[in-house]
Amino acid sequence: MKKLAILIGLVLIGAGLWLSWTKSKQFGLPLTPTAESSVWDIQAKVVLETWEEKRINMSLAMPESSDNYQIKRETFESRHYGAAMIESGKKGTIVDNRRLEWSGVTLAEPHSVAFKITVAESPLSPSSLSSSDKFLTVKLRQEQKTEVNKWRRTISQEEPLNDILCRVKSSDIFSGKNAKLKDIRDVYRYLGYPARNVKGLPLIENSRDLPMESRIQVFVKDHWTLAPQECGKAVDQHFFVWTRKKAPVFTISRPNDGNIQYSAVKITPVTFEGTYFPEIEAKGLALVRYLWVLPVETQALFRIILIFPLGALIIAVIRNLIGIRTYGTFMPVLIALSFRETKLLWGVALFSIVILFGLIARVVLERLRLLIIPRLAATLTIVVGILITFTAVGVSYDIPSLPSAALFPLIIMTMTIERMSITAEESGILKALFRAVTSIVSAVVVYLIAVNYYSEYLFFTFPELLLCVLGVSILLGKYTGYRLNELYRFKSID
Amino acid sequence: MFSIFPRSPSSLRKAGILGLNKRNESWVMAHNPRRAYPLADDKLLTKKMAIEAGITVPELYGSISATGELRHLDKLLGPHRDFVIKPVHGSGGSGIIVISGRDGDNYLGIDGTPYESGALRSHISNILSGLYSLGGQPDSAMIEYRVRFSRIFEHLAYKGVPDIRTIVFRGVPIMSMLRLPTRKSHGKANLHQGAVGVGVDMATGRTVGGVSSNARISEHPDTGAPLTGHMIPDWDMILEISSRCFNLTELGYLGVDIVLDEGLGPMVLEINARPGLNIQIANNCGIGKRLDAIIAIPEPPRETGDRIALAKQMFAV
């Protein structure tokens, strides 16, 4: 039986390595992500739930390449509807409209249509104003113009846009904080900065529900830049401008039956055209890149799922080869996942602090001598309260890492707190602390090995490597040698 | 002296020392059928089977399996001045409360701590919720006779009951250790909680040396009594009972915990399907080589008497 297991394990490892290697060589997929520039897969998906068959029309404005993002590829899915690209209005003018229209009869069960683009961030190069942008109307009331004229001389030269925004937002004539977007835009124009309305998506990694925002772009020095939204806050220029047209981005003839959702996944720009995304979708190639053709939000999900096999294997090694025990066998993997957002140092610090507060809370609860399951629920509630406090403090004092503590797996923390308390009661505080340290250290090890861009890329592009993980797990399952801690533990025996 | 260099694996292997990986893969998984585990893990079942087979166990005063039954706890405990509360599926001595007397309405622990009735009820409801059970499954609590330990160990044990753990392989007792409670272990005879383990010569029942927290010691940390040279009474009976537990459970690799009651003699406290490895340190001897020796025998003995004779012959110190 042992020989069979070892054979299976080795075969699996070999198969995994060989498949990955040939796939890499044959299709030119590099083994490391070559991130030359940011590339994003953006998807607009409409989920329809009509529960009966009805006629429906949908229309989506088509995005265009802009100064900082080049569209590399467009596809759309519309299995049940006729789709047509409609172009209307005079080409090159503000009413030049390119829209994708779906029409047809809905299905009785939930279904969806989607539009996907792949965009690459391009380096900012100077551009010039087009003629239509030079002469832009200003529709401000007289008293508003008077107010703005007062500011003309004193606008900051280093940060004009922010300065202007702050003044508008603190002026009653513009309704202060409720200043209208078009008024802000007109103020910029009035002060000599060409400005225009745009609608688009802030590019946040692995987001499944991005908001389509209305923003202002201002031409400063030699390029269009996104104007700030709030006074004093820096602007994240990772914003994909979907359209400059006035018409709503998405319309649907039955607004109650369909919902549009935008999502974005940052991908490594692996040799795009030619191997990964050939024009002709050959069957064989579909098998090769099956994860990359998934809808964007599913991709984001898989990137996280793929961390688990390697993480679990690492824990198995820590347990069976080194001999270190932790709270909960695979808890460190989940803890490591939570460090994905908070990054390592802050993650460990925050985790420890939350656990500490949780322990104090539990000591208090212990006095009340509650039944165990309600006590667990109470501990969980208090932990959530602690996280809310952290988030509130983080937002108020503008410490960016604190709010991300809210992503910590709550159940994990509650169970860790519970087990630490029991271990402390039974075997003393030292042992409880020691186990907590080993748990966190294991989480750190898993984080360093499995939760990083390179590992994610590797397993996402070569899922065949899971065969290797499986093979190693099987081999490890037949390992009967000593654990590292035993080499110390049994030192004294003759 | 603790040095940072570990001992080499080959040195451990030569000494016949067993590691956890090997214990699990080659011995526990190979010789303990899964269906036999409940006979060891479920203490109520163990007790029942032992009584049927004529093996002495501490008397069961009662068991509680539902929170509603806690109402009648005081009535259940009424007739008994002292007792032990244990989780039925517990492991490693956790969740055990020993009550050695009364003080008015309070129950007194062995170290004098008073427990109110409410405290006991709270503890039992924790047991019922599975706090101490393997895998966190809901559990039952049992209340049993508190062993009066033999005077022999008075100066060796600190306020608790010492027990003798014997590892039995295919019915042959191969290694034993005397476990002495300490102040650190709060009167529990559990090595992981700080008790002292003392090695025993299989042939004679004489103690040969001790371990505490993985380090060799020669005196009891609380009483200062020397650990070598004591003769364990009723040694043959202890070996016989241990061996019979194999017939009882069909577990090829098991650990039997026996206590010596002053009046009732050797009693089986519990049977363990995954006995720990510290017994090797207590005996200053690897258990792996003893297991190999038994496996090498083409036809192992079937009669209890023969098995004990074999153990005495092969594993004398």
Interface residues (C-beta under 8 A of the other chain):
Chain A: N320 G323 R369 L371 I372 I373 I422 E426 S427 K478 Y479 T480 G481 Y482 R483 L484 E486 L487 Y488 R489 F490 K491 S492 I493 D494
Chain B: P6 R7 S8 P9 L12 R13 A15 I17 G19 L20 N21 K22 E25 S26 T67 S94 G118 A119 S122 S125 N126 S129 G130 L131 H192 Q193 N214 A215 R216 L277 Q280 I281 N284 C285 G286
